[in-house]
């Protein structure tokens, strides 16, 4: 299982609509609204890293109101697993 995190910048007045759309994406397992440079933090779980990229490009970035994304891929290298 691959885990990714995405930071989203949302166009003003689209925050609620984007949030509701993100709730319908099965691979998005956590959604956290933020104050600051980014508007939403997502946790994404997929079978592999390529699938995370596909979800971000095809399901998240294509959502009306999403202006920018920054995607981070999680690692288990520090946990010793």
Secondary structure, 3 states (H helix, E strand, C coil): CEEEEEEEEECCCCHHHHHHHHCCCCCEEEEEECCCCCCEEEEEEECCHHHHHHHHHHHHCCCCCEEEEEEEECCCCCCCC
